[in-house]
Amino acid sequence: MVFVDAVPEPAYSSGVLLGIAVGAVLLLLGLIIYLRVHAFIALVLVSLLTALATKVPVAEIVPTMLDGFGSTLAAVALLVGLGAMIGRLLEVTGGAQVLADTLIARFGEKRAPLALGVASLLFGFPIFFDAGLVVMLPIIFSVARRFGGSVLTYALPAAGAFAVMHAFVPPHPGPVAAGELVGADLGLVLLVGLAIGLPTWFLGSYLYGLYAGKRFELPIPALLGGSADDEPVGNPPSFALVLSILLLPMILIFLDTGLNTAITAGFVEGDLAWVEALRLVGKTPVALLITSLYAMVVLGWPRRTKSEVEKIFNDALAPVCAIILVTGAGGMFGSVLRASGIGQALASSLEDTGLPIIVAAFVVATALRVAQGSATVALTTTAGLMAPAIAATSGLTELDLALIVIAIAAGSTVLSHVNDSGFWLVGRFLGMDEKTTLKTWTVMETLLGGIGFAFAFALSLVL
């Protein structure tokens, strides 16, 4: 995990340091938005300039940057890479199709949008938003053609499910990086993310999708052929097998979290060999490693040659490299902010205003989301900015830290608009113009972020 180290006496007053922080964020956003500099390059450059501006000793600048980058990647790269492999294998073996078909059969035709949403929630656990949506779209179009009505009725619950899982639930890079940066337990973040994300999806995506489908009558686009039957998958897996692959990492991770709670409560001794062994397999990287091996043996090898499975895993890594590097660079930026004393200045300022730390985290994430578009960048940058202030806030429990991560995730979800790739992805795939996309997708994303934060804030007050 990324911990906040003791920082030397800052070179400037709190006001000057906060001014530098504001300037650094504005520069970062300007580079990404207006000059179209890649987020990875922009984060590295701004980290270096911020260290120089705050007079971090020159000999310590590069080690500080590398420490932040490396410590973040130590956890994030493993989780993202293994999650991508599992998701890709499920995709190419027909797991998504089996998932959707089975759930629709069990939910019934009238609840087809709910079935597609549930399938997307399950499939969205290991796979990223854009990849998951592209995989599900042919299935969505096929179901919409079969049952009729606006395509939004079927597409928005599914798209919202992927959006919620991508922002709220590890092993996706945003919540993983945010959890690492603020020192939260990732197993607890996963459980809290699911506990908040599921009702958030139902209220802000499923119910809104039904409403939007009645208000906006959109035909089924011809894109992607509109049929999930165009590509044969050979010997498709059973629904039980697909479900076991999706649930296995959550069950293993719960072992660690549950045992940790039992140890804290005094029900179990933490130094027992069997307890240590179970907690080891419940660590998120180990749980995903076990799941990837399980998927390879029971899903991949019976349907593909060993060489083909190796290629599937290899191909899954290429699309996530940029995400991993951006996430690591966000950790680098946070490390520089800690070393410069900006984090302590921000903590002092928040104490003076009396703004609860969870509210401040949501506000900062919202501002970054609106300004630069990327949910992952907003999550990572906000966590880096807020980590020192969170560490300086006394009385925060592990649950509080997990709720703060969800609040940051909620802020990074709201108000998707023209600077967000997801805005264009959804709009173009569903055949919507910009105005309609703003009225549907942007509204749904804002509902998801707002509802998710309301749940997190309410829980922080009562627990």
Secondary structure as the mmCIF struct_conf table of DSSP 4:
data_model
#
loop_
_struct_conf.conf_type_id
_struct_conf.id
_struct_conf.beg_label_comp_id
_struct_conf.beg_label_asym_id
_struct_conf.beg_label_seq_id
_struct_conf.end_label_comp_id
_struct_conf.end_label_asym_id
_struct_conf.end_label_seq_id
HELX_LH_PP_P HELX_LH_PP_P1 PRO A 8 PRO A 10
BEND BEND1 ALA A 11 TYR A 12
HELX_RH_AL_P HELX_RH_AL_P1 SER A 14 ILE A 33
TURN_TY1_P TURN_TY1_P1 TYR A 34 TYR A 34
BEND BEND2 LEU A 35 LEU A 35
HELX_RH_AL_P HELX_RH_AL_P2 ALA A 39 ALA A 53
TURN_TY1_P TURN_TY1_P2 THR A 54 LYS A 55
HELX_RH_AL_P HELX_RH_AL_P3 VAL A 58 VAL A 92
TURN_TY1_P TURN_TY1_P3 THR A 93 GLY A 94
HELX_RH_AL_P HELX_RH_AL_P4 GLY A 95 PHE A 107
HELX_RH_3T_P HELX_RH_3T_P1 GLU A 109 ARG A 111
HELX_RH_AL_P HELX_RH_AL_P5 ALA A 112 PHE A 123
TURN_TY1_P TURN_TY1_P4 GLY A 124 PRO A 126
BEND BEND3 ILE A 127 ILE A 127
HELX_RH_AL_P HELX_RH_AL_P6 PHE A 129 PHE A 147
BEND BEND4 GLY A 149 GLY A 149
HELX_RH_AL_P HELX_RH_AL_P7 VAL A 151 PHE A 168
BEND BEND5 VAL A 169 VAL A 169
TURN_TY1_P TURN_TY1_P5 PRO A 170 PRO A 171
BEND BEND6 HIS A 172 HIS A 172
HELX_RH_AL_P HELX_RH_AL_P8 PRO A 173 VAL A 182
TURN_TY1_P TURN_TY1_P6 GLY A 183 GLY A 183
HELX_RH_AL_P HELX_RH_AL_P9 LEU A 186 TRP A 201
HELX_RH_PI_P HELX_RH_PI_P1 PHE A 202 TYR A 206
HELX_RH_AL_P HELX_RH_AL_P10 LEU A 207 ARG A 215
BEND BEND7 PHE A 216 PHE A 216
HELX_LH_PP_P HELX_LH_PP_P2 PRO A 219 PRO A 221
HELX_RH_3T_P HELX_RH_3T_P2 LEU A 223 GLY A 226
TURN_TY1_P TURN_TY1_P7 ALA A 228 ASP A 229
BEND BEND8 ASP A 230 GLU A 231
BEND BEND9 GLY A 234 ASN A 235
HELX_LH_PP_P HELX_LH_PP_P3 PRO A 236 SER A 238
HELX_RH_AL_P HELX_RH_AL_P11 PHE A 239 THR A 264
TURN_TY1_P TURN_TY1_P8 ALA A 265 GLY A 266
BEND BEND10 PHE A 267 VAL A 268
TURN_TY1_P TURN_TY1_P9 GLY A 270 ASP A 271
HELX_RH_AL_P HELX_RH_AL_P12 ALA A 273 GLY A 282
BEND BEND11 LYS A 283 LYS A 283
HELX_RH_AL_P HELX_RH_AL_P13 THR A 284 ALA A 295
HELX_RH_PI_P HELX_RH_PI_P2 MET A 296 GLY A 300
TURN_TY1_P TURN_TY1_P10 TRP A 301 ARG A 303
BEND BEND12 ARG A 304 ARG A 304
HELX_RH_AL_P HELX_RH_AL_P14 LYS A 306 LEU A 317
HELX_RH_3T_P HELX_RH_3T_P3 ALA A 318 VAL A 320
HELX_RH_AL_P HELX_RH_AL_P15 CYS A 321 SER A 340
TURN_TY1_P TURN_TY1_P11 GLY A 341 GLY A 341
HELX_RH_AL_P HELX_RH_AL_P16 ILE A 342 THR A 353
TURN_TY1_P TURN_TY1_P12 GLY A 354 GLY A 354
HELX_RH_AL_P HELX_RH_AL_P17 ILE A 357 GLN A 372
HELX_RH_AL_P HELX_RH_AL_P18 ALA A 375 ALA A 392
BEND BEND13 THR A 393 THR A 393
TURN_TY1_P TURN_TY1_P13 SER A 394 GLY A 395
HELX_RH_AL_P HELX_RH_AL_P19 GLU A 398 GLY A 411
TURN_TY1_P TURN_TY1_P14 SER A 412 THR A 413
BEND BEND14 VAL A 414 VAL A 414
TURN_TY1_P TURN_TY1_P15 VAL A 418 ASN A 419
HELX_RH_AL_P HELX_RH_AL_P20 SER A 421 PHE A 429
TURN_TY1_P TURN_TY1_P16 LEU A 430 GLY A 431
HELX_RH_AL_P HELX_RH_AL_P21 GLU A 434 THR A 437
HELX_RH_PI_P HELX_RH_PI_P3 LEU A 438 THR A 442
HELX_RH_AL_P HELX_RH_AL_P22 VAL A 443 VAL A 462
#
